[in-house]
Amino acid sequence: MVSKHISHTASPYKALYNVFVQPALSTSRTARPQWLNRNLAATPKQHLSPQTRSFSSSPSKFFVKRKNANKAPQKREQKWNEEIKGKWIILVNPETNRLEEPTPRWGVLQNLDQKTHRLVQVVPDDPADPNSIPVCKIVDKKESYEADKRRKAVQKENKQAAQKENSVKTLELNWAIDGNDLGHRLDKVKEFLAEGRRVEIVLASKKRGRKASPAECQDVLAKIRSVAQSVKGAKEKSFEGKPGGFATLTFHGKVSAAAAAPAPAAPTEPAEPAAAAAAAAAAQ
């Protein structure tokens, strides 16, 4: 009786579940709102299903490597602007290169356009005198950049000139060389000497070739020396051996203008800055 009663009471609930609840659950799983369908249709497929992107060794087009990004910053020996310690400073007159009266550092920096100029301490601090007043000067950034650029260009030219002067060009000639062939070789000699190089000309006779006469040997030497003398600044350094046999003739090329010019002078400092600063400090 009990089981029969339970089965009769459960059947209405099951019928209601099958009529109302079950269809709603199945519809929620399959049907989607129309607005959601429209949005999904407009969405790229790769956004619907997440995928794992493999790492690539090729650089990104949005990544631009900066030049000298890993280069260590250049160390400065001079202090600039707020790096300068001390409430008072002594400025160098840019026209006379003489020291001015001490002035407050903050006032100079306040009136200084740091976009175009900088305050530079030209005399290092004296560790033995903590009360010394820094000696400074106002530097135009553009002029300082141009001066540094010229200095580096001169250094580069001097280095290249030194490399050329230290390099040796060797040419081998036969005493009985043909006139046209000798002309081509001498053009090379002239070119090397004009570049400032050292040239060594090795003269010898071929074992099975024609032997040059003493007059021909002297004529070859005269032509070589004539070409060397036509290059301004070129000099004959040595001649070893004898005409007609094995001989070596050495020339040094002209000294380049960059190598001959003196190195750019360092910025001049005011005369006796330490003494002047000490005198100014004592006067206060």
ZAMARGU-4260 file (C-alpha; in steps of 0.2 Angstrom, whole numbers, plus 5000, padded with zeros to 4 digits):
<rodrens>
0) 5000/5000/5000 | 5014/5012/5004 | 5024/5009/4988 | 5008/5011/4978 | 5004/5027/4986
5) 5021/5034/4983 | 5021/5029/4965 | 5004/5037/4962 | 5010/5053/4971 | 5026/5054/4961
10) 5018/5053/4944 | 5011/5070/4944 | 5027/5078/4949 | 5036/5068/4935 | 5023/5073/4922
15) 5025/5092/4927 | 5044/5090/4926 | 5043/5082/4909 | 5031/5095/4902 | 5039/5112/4909
20) 5056/5109/4916 | 5064/5097/4904 | 5060/5107/4888 | 5067/5123/4896 | 5083/5115/4901
25) 5086/5108/4884 | 5082/5124/4876 | 5095/5134/4887 | 5108/5122/4881 | 5105/5124/4863
30) 5097/5140/4859 | 5106/5157/4860 | 5099/5175/4860 | 5099/5183/4843 | 5111/5197/4849
35) 5123/5185/4855 | 5123/5176/4838 | 5126/5192/4829 | 5141/5196/4840 | 5148/5179/4838
40) 5146/5180/4819 | 5156/5196/4819 | 5170/5190/4830 | 5185/5182/4822 | 5186/5164/4825
45) 5203/5165/4833 | 5195/5175/4847 | 5182/5162/4850 | 5194/5148/4854 | 5210/5152/4863
50) 5226/5145/4856 | 5243/5144/4862 | 5255/5155/4853 | 5272/5148/4850 | 5287/5158/4854
55) 5296/5165/4838 | 5315/5169/4837 | 5311/5183/4824 | 5311/5201/4831 | 5295/5210/4832
60) 5291/5223/4820 | 5287/5235/4834 | 5303/5232/4843 | 5317/5244/4838 | 5334/5241/4845
65) 5342/5257/4851 | 5360/5260/4845 | 5373/5257/4858 | 5359/5251/4870 | 5371/5240/4880
70) 5385/5253/4879 | 5390/5259/4897 | 5387/5278/4899 | 5403/5288/4897 | 5410/5294/4914
75) 5413/5312/4916 | 5426/5320/4927 | 5417/5337/4928 | 5402/5340/4938 | 5387/5348/4930
80) 5373/5359/4937 | 5365/5351/4953 | 5380/5339/4954 | 5390/5354/4960 | 5391/5355/4979
85) 5392/5371/4989 | 5381/5386/4991 | 5393/5398/4983 | 5402/5397/4966 | 5415/5407/4957
90) 5411/5410/4938 | 5424/5412/4925 | 5421/5427/4914 | 5419/5419/4896 | 5427/5435/4888
95) 5442/5438/4899 | 5444/5421/4906 | 5446/5429/4923 | 5437/5424/4939 | 5422/5434/4945
100) 5416/5437/4963 | 5408/5423/4972 | 5389/5421/4968 | 5376/5409/4975 | 5374/5393/4965
105) 5356/5392/4966 | 5354/5409/4959 | 5364/5405/4944 | 5355/5389/4941 | 5338/5398/4943
110) 5342/5410/4929 | 5351/5397/4918 | 5341/5389/4903 | 5347/5371/4905 | 5340/5367/4888
115) 5354/5376/4880 | 5367/5379/4893 | 5374/5370/4908 | 5385/5375/4923 | 5401/5365/4923
120) 5414/5364/4937 | 5431/5367/4929 | 5442/5364/4944 | 5440/5348/4954 | 5435/5349/4972
125) 5450/5350/4985 | 5448/5335/4997 | 5459/5344/5009 | 5448/5359/5009 | 5430/5356/5011
130) 5426/5374/5012 | 5434/5378/4995 | 5422/5387/4983 | 5419/5378/4966 | 5426/5387/4951
135) 5413/5385/4937 | 5409/5391/4920 | 5393/5392/4909 | 5395/5382/4893 | 5384/5382/4878
140) 5378/5364/4874 | 5378/5367/4855 | 5396/5374/4855 | 5402/5361/4867 | 5394/5347/4856
145) 5402/5354/4840 | 5419/5356/4849 | 5418/5338/4855 | 5413/5332/4837 | 5428/5341/4829
150) 5440/5334/4842 | 5434/5316/4839 | 5435/5319/4820 | 5453/5325/4822 | 5457/5310/4833
155) 5450/5298/4820 | 5460/5307/4806 | 5476/5306/4816 | 5473/5287/4820 | 5470/5283/4801
160) 5485/5293/4796 | 5496/5284/4809 | 5489/5267/4802 | 5494/5272/4785 | 5511/5278/4790
165) 5514/5262/4799 | 5509/5251/4784 | 5522/5246/4772 | 5518/5244/4753 | 5531/5233/4744
170) 5534/5233/4726 | 5546/5221/4716 | 5554/5228/4700 | 5566/5221/4688 | 5581/5232/4683
175) 5577/5228/4665 | 5559/5232/4667 | 5549/5238/4651 | 5546/5256/4651 | 5526/5254/4650
180) 5527/5242/4665 | 5538/5254/4675 | 5526/5268/4672 | 5511/5258/4679 | 5522/5253/4694
185) 5527/5271/4697 | 5509/5276/4697 | 5506/5265/4712 | 5521/5272/4720 | 5515/5289/4718
190) 5498/5284/4725 | 5504/5276/4740 | 5516/5290/4745 | 5502/5303/4742 | 5492/5292/4755
195) 5506/5294/4768 | 5511/5276/4767 | 5529/5269/4768 | 5535/5261/4751 | 5548/5248/4749
200) 5554/5245/4731 | 5564/5229/4729 | 5575/5229/4714 | 5583/5213/4707 | 5588/5205/4691
205) 5579/5189/4684 | 5590/5174/4684 | 5586/5169/4666 | 5581/5186/4660 | 5590/5200/4651
210) 5603/5209/4662 | 5601/5228/4662 | 5616/5239/4658 | 5623/5251/4672 | 5615/5265/4662
215) 5598/5257/4662 | 5600/5254/4681 | 5603/5272/4684 | 5589/5277/4673 | 5577/5266/4683
220) 5583/5274/4699 | 5582/5291/4693 | 5564/5288/4687 | 5559/5281/4704 | 5566/5296/4713
225) 5558/5308/4701 | 5541/5301/4705 | 5544/5301/4724 | 5550/5319/4723 | 5534/5324/4714
230) 5524/5320/4729 | 5525/5334/4742 | 5531/5329/4758 | 5538/5312/4753 | 5556/5308/4757
235) 5568/5295/4753 | 5574/5286/4769 | 5587/5273/4763 | 5595/5264/4748 | 5603/5247/4752
240) 5612/5236/4739 | 5619/5240/4723 | 5613/5245/4705 | 5611/5229/4694 | 5610/5218/4709
245) 5598/5216/4724 | 5594/5233/4731 | 5580/5240/4742 | 5574/5258/4740 | 5563/5265/4754
250) 5552/5280/4754 | 5541/5288/4767 | 5525/5296/4761 | 5519/5314/4765 | 5513/5318/4783
255) 5494/5321/4782 | 5487/5338/4788 | 5478/5330/4802 | 5493/5321/4809 | 5504/5337/4807
260) 5491/5348/4815 | 5492/5350/4834 | 5479/5341/4844 | 5464/5352/4849 | 5469/5362/4865
265) 5459/5357/4881 | 5448/5371/4888 | 5459/5383/4897 | 5456/5385/4915 | 5458/5402/4924
270) 5475/5406/4931 | 5478/5400/4948 | 5460/5396/4952 | 5463/5387/4969 | 5472/5403/4975
275) 5459/5414/4969 | 5445/5404/4977 | 5454/5403/4993 | 5456/5422/4993 | 5438/5424/4989
280) 5433/5412/5003 | 5444/5422/5016 | 5436/5438/5011 | 5419/5432/5016
</rodrens>
